[in-house]
Amino acid sequence: MQKINKMISAKLCRLLSFLHEADEEFEKIAQKIKDKNIKMSIRGIVLETRQYKRELNSQLQSLRVKEIKSIDIIRGLNTDGVLNNHLNNKIISDKEIVELCCKSEANFEKAYRNVLNEYFPFNTLRNLLIYQLNGIKCAFMQLKLLRSAQWV
């Protein structure tokens, strides 16, 4: 089996950490939402993120990549969080929460592109990451469509 580059390993671990952080933040957000449809849409993003986190973790285990728990790796993440901690103990409307969620799509894109822009010879892993990125974009598209339908 081909050994995976340390830089790629670190980027994959960062992506895994990002997905874990996103899962937690979006779960907290879903609990604050009052509108049932929006809550379900955000929970859809949570479910996608959890599934993708499990898939990536499984791939890393099969490639024998040990999770890097270095402070330097964690610092490589957006330390403000997926949603830049806009929701910390603030009372904001569902509309504002949805706007922040929609804007956070760029953070997902950046996290995935950070890995996908590197060359690595593992086509199945690359295809998995592309599939996941497209799935996340689709989940956000659903949220944006719901947003546009509700607040025209």
N, C-alpha and C positions, 0 to 999 in steps of 0.2 A: 504494500500500500504506500502511496506517495505521501510524503510528509508535508503538512501545511505550513506555510510561511508564518513566522512569528507576528509580523505586522498584520497579516490577514487574520490571524487568530485573535489578535487584540481588537481589530475592528469588528469581527464577528461577536466577540464578547461584549463590546460596547453596544452593538445593536441589540443583543439579548438583554442587556441592562436597561436600554432605552425602552424596549417592549415591556419589561417588568414595571418600570416606572409609569409608562403610559397606561398600563392595565390598572394600576392602583389609582392614578389620578382620575381616569375616566369613570371608574367605579364610584369614587367619591362624588363626582359631578352628577352621575345618574341619580344618586340619592337626593340631590338638591333640587332636581327638576320636578316641577309640579305637573306639567302637561304629559299625559300618558304616551302620546305618539312620539314626542321628542325623547322621552325617557327610554322607550323601546329602541329608538334609532341609536341612541348613545350606548345602550347596552349591547346592541349589535356590534358596535366598534369594540367594546370590551371583549365580547366573545371571539371576534376575529383576532384581536391582539393576543388573547390567551392561547388560542389554537396555534398561532404563528410562533409564539414563544415556545410552546411545547415542541413544535416541528423543528425549530432552529436548535433547541437544546438537544434533541435527539440526533440531529445531524452532527453537532459538535461532539457528542459522545462517540458517534460512529467514526469520526475522524480523529478520535483520541485527543481532542483539544480540551485541556483543563481550563476551567473557568478562571480568568485572571481577576483577582480581587484586589488589585493594586490601587492605591489612592490616585496614582497618576492616570490610570485608565478611567476611573470614575470622574476625574476632573475633565477628561476629554468630552464628557457629556455636556449637554446644555444644563448647567448647574441651576438654572432658574426653573427647571422642570419642563415637562411637556407643554404645559399651558402657562409657563412663566409665573406660576404662583399667583395669578390674578384672583383666585377664588378664596384665598386664605381669610377666613372669618369675615368676609364681606357679604353683605346682602345685595345681590344683584338679580336682575330679572332673568327669566328663562331666555328671552331674546338675546340678552348680553352673553349669557352662558353659551348659547348656540353659536353666536358670532365668534367667541373665543375658541370653541371647539373646531369650527370650520377653519379658522386661521392656523390651528395647530397641525393641519394636514401638511403644511410645509416642513414641519419638524420631522414627520414621518418620512417624507420624501428625502430630506437631507440625510437622515440616518441610514436609509437603504442605499441611496446613491453613493454615500461614503464607502460602502463595501463594493457595490456593483461597478464603480469606476476603476477598481483595481483589477489587475489581471490575476486570475488563478485558474488552474486547469480542472477544476471540479465542476463540470457542466451540470450535473444534477443539482448541486448546491446553488449554482447561479440561477438555474431555472426555477428552483424553489423560491429564491429571493425575489425574482421577477414576478412570479405568481403571487407571492405575498404582497408585494408593493401594489400590484394591480388590484388585489382584493381590498386592501386598505383604501385605495383611491375610490373604489366602488362604494365602500361603506360610507365614506365622506360625501360622495356624490348623492347618496340617498338622503343623508342629513341635510345637505344643501337644497335638494329638491323639496324636502319637507319644510325647510325654513322659508323658501320662496313661496310655497303654497299657503303657508299660515300667515305670513306678514307681508302681504302684497300692498 
